[in-house]
Amino acid sequence: MKNILVIGGTGFLGSAIVRELARRPASADSCFTLPTRREAGARHLTVLPTARVVEADVHDPATLARLVKGQDAVISLVGILKGGEGEPYGAGFARAHVELPQKIAVAAKAAGVRRLLHVSALRAATDAPSGYLRSKAAGEEALQAAGLDLTIFRPSVIFGRGDSFLTLFAKMAKIAPFFPLAGADARFQPIWVEDVAAVVADSLENSQSIGMAYDLCGPKQYALAELVRYATAASGHPRAVFGIPEFVGWLQAWAMEFIPNGPMTRDNIRSMRVPSVCDAGCGLPFGRPATALENIAPTYLGDG
Ligand SMILES: NC(=O)c1ccc[n+]([C@@H]2O[C@H](COP(=O)([O-])OP(=O)(O)OC[C@H]3O[C@@H](n4cnc5c(N)ncnc54)[C@H](OP(=O)(O)O)[C@@H]3O)[C@@H](O)[C@H]2O)c1
């Protein structure tokens, strides 16, 4: 594949995917176009000689049509955790998770670009308890209906240097003497960002992945409280972690919605009601082994 448009490619996972593709012989000379809302936030990618960061509004159909033209594949990665409240999902989720994939499908079809890789989320479902998961499912449906050469990826929570999950708790441990936690028993099966990137890159090289949807999990399941305890210890600030009653967590999350970049929303709490774990254990596609969190997290959680 010569030309690859990576929408959402400037983020945590997108950057790992672009770096992974750029070092593979099959796509080493590919040209990656990475639209962003703010070029300054994507400087870390400009060191890649084959990556072209462009400031663009991907929600604008005309801009999207220009970006898609001449591409051999599109990787769709835009995702948000805070999309507001509403039925069937908040307006932010509708725009980023449903309308944008719809627009991408329209632009790709019009430009004759058939290959599309899309990152959704584990347990995305139209009847899921959270707007995040319902909107992710609606985005998948929109792309499936478009009749393109589609591969969908549904990761559990992703960890790795630059993550906003374990790193958040490691940073908070510096100032918080203890952690009263909503959803302390929520289940996760975290997967390393480099493993997700490798699976996406494998799929791009493997036409058997067309029509597939891959649930992606790491080797082990944890309760949220275990992960927070682990992250605080690995950061050098071990902290006591305890669960709080659901209604208290609900009020806490509601209050945090008023803080810019607050760590939790009511919708996040609803998402955690569904175990973010894989039915079929931890096998990754293409026979890839999944990397243990304990082998990676200590290498970056002590940094800050
Ligand atoms: N991280 C996880 O644990 C996890 C787990 C499961 C699924 N996922 C899914 O994986 C995908 C990538 O996640 P990530 O962790 O890499 O996210 P991220 O670091 O927050 O990156 C998000 C990307 O989307 C772009 N973006 C965000 N909001 C946008 C908007 N309103 N309009 C246009 N572009 C927007 C950002 O671009 P600019 O800021 O440069 O404009 C950035 O490139 C998402 O779809 C997410 O739902 C992530």
PDBQT file of the ligand as one rigid body, heavy atoms in Angstrom, charges set to zero:
ROOT
HETATM    1  N1  LIG A 401      -6.871   4.022  24.451  1.00  0.00    +0.000 N 
HETATM    2  C1  LIG A 401      -7.659   3.017  24.800  1.00  0.00    +0.000 C 
HETATM    3  O1  LIG A 401      -7.556   2.442  25.914  1.00  0.00    +0.000 OA
HETATM    4  C2  LIG A 401      -8.714   2.520  23.839  1.00  0.00    +0.000 A 
HETATM    5  C3  LIG A 401      -9.435   1.345  24.161  1.00  0.00    +0.000 A 
HETATM    6  C4  LIG A 401     -10.407   0.894  23.270  1.00  0.00    +0.000 A 
HETATM    7  C5  LIG A 401     -10.646   1.579  22.081  1.00  0.00    +0.000 A 
HETATM    8  N2  LIG A 401      -9.933   2.693  21.811  1.00  0.00    +0.000 N 
HETATM    9  C6  LIG A 401     -10.221   3.404  20.548  1.00  0.00    +0.000 C 
HETATM   10  O2  LIG A 401      -9.013   3.548  19.820  1.00  0.00    +0.000 OA
HETATM   11  C7  LIG A 401      -9.058   4.759  19.080  1.00  0.00    +0.000 C 
HETATM   12  C8  LIG A 401      -7.793   5.561  19.336  1.00  0.00    +0.000 C 
HETATM   13  O3  LIG A 401      -7.731   5.833  20.729  1.00  0.00    +0.000 OA
HETATM   14  P1  LIG A 401      -6.514   6.667  21.368  1.00  0.00    +0.000 P 
HETATM   15  O4  LIG A 401      -6.350   6.183  22.763  1.00  0.00    +0.000 OA
HETATM   16  O5  LIG A 401      -5.342   6.652  20.435  1.00  0.00    +0.000 OA
HETATM   17  O6  LIG A 401      -7.159   8.129  21.418  1.00  0.00    +0.000 OA
HETATM   18  P2  LIG A 401      -6.405   9.527  21.493  1.00  0.00    +0.000 P 
HETATM   19  O7  LIG A 401      -4.991   9.396  21.919  1.00  0.00    +0.000 OA
HETATM   20  O8  LIG A 401      -7.275  10.423  22.293  1.00  0.00    +0.000 OA
HETATM   21  O9  LIG A 401      -6.404  10.016  19.973  1.00  0.00    +0.000 OA
HETATM   22  C9  LIG A 401      -7.581  10.380  19.374  1.00  0.00    +0.000 C 
HETATM   23  C10 LIG A 401      -7.322  10.799  17.937  1.00  0.00    +0.000 C 
HETATM   24  O10 LIG A 401      -8.550  11.220  17.394  1.00  0.00    +0.000 OA
HETATM   25  C11 LIG A 401      -8.478  12.598  17.014  1.00  0.00    +0.000 C 
HETATM   26  N3  LIG A 401      -9.687  13.241  17.514  1.00  0.00    +0.000 N 
HETATM   27  C12 LIG A 401     -10.183  13.221  18.778  1.00  0.00    +0.000 A 
HETATM   28  N4  LIG A 401     -11.343  13.876  18.827  1.00  0.00    +0.000 NA
HETATM   29  C13 LIG A 401     -11.589  14.313  17.571  1.00  0.00    +0.000 A 
HETATM   30  C14 LIG A 401     -12.643  15.055  17.004  1.00  0.00    +0.000 A 
HETATM   31  N5  LIG A 401     -13.679  15.474  17.726  1.00  0.00    +0.000 N 
HETATM   32  N6  LIG A 401     -12.575  15.320  15.693  1.00  0.00    +0.000 NA
HETATM   33  C15 LIG A 401     -11.526  14.912  14.939  1.00  0.00    +0.000 A 
HETATM   34  N7  LIG A 401     -10.506  14.206  15.423  1.00  0.00    +0.000 NA
HETATM   35  C16 LIG A 401     -10.533  13.922  16.736  1.00  0.00    +0.000 A 
HETATM   36  C17 LIG A 401      -7.232  13.173  17.663  1.00  0.00    +0.000 C 
HETATM   37  O11 LIG A 401      -6.681  14.101  16.721  1.00  0.00    +0.000 OA
HETATM   38  P3  LIG A 401      -6.076  15.537  17.055  1.00  0.00    +0.000 P 
HETATM   39  O12 LIG A 401      -6.174  15.743  18.527  1.00  0.00    +0.000 OA
HETATM   40  O13 LIG A 401      -4.650  15.495  16.564  1.00  0.00    +0.000 OA
HETATM   41  O14 LIG A 401      -6.899  16.450  16.253  1.00  0.00    +0.000 OA
HETATM   42  C18 LIG A 401      -6.352  11.946  17.788  1.00  0.00    +0.000 C 
HETATM   43  O15 LIG A 401      -5.631  11.738  16.596  1.00  0.00    +0.000 OA
HETATM   44  C19 LIG A 401     -10.337   5.471  19.492  1.00  0.00    +0.000 C 
HETATM   45  O16 LIG A 401     -11.323   5.219  18.535  1.00  0.00    +0.000 OA
HETATM   46  C20 LIG A 401     -10.707   4.822  20.802  1.00  0.00    +0.000 C 
HETATM   47  O17 LIG A 401     -12.095   4.860  21.059  1.00  0.00    +0.000 OA
HETATM   48  C21 LIG A 401      -8.972   3.180  22.649  1.00  0.00    +0.000 A 
ENDROOT
TORSDOF 0
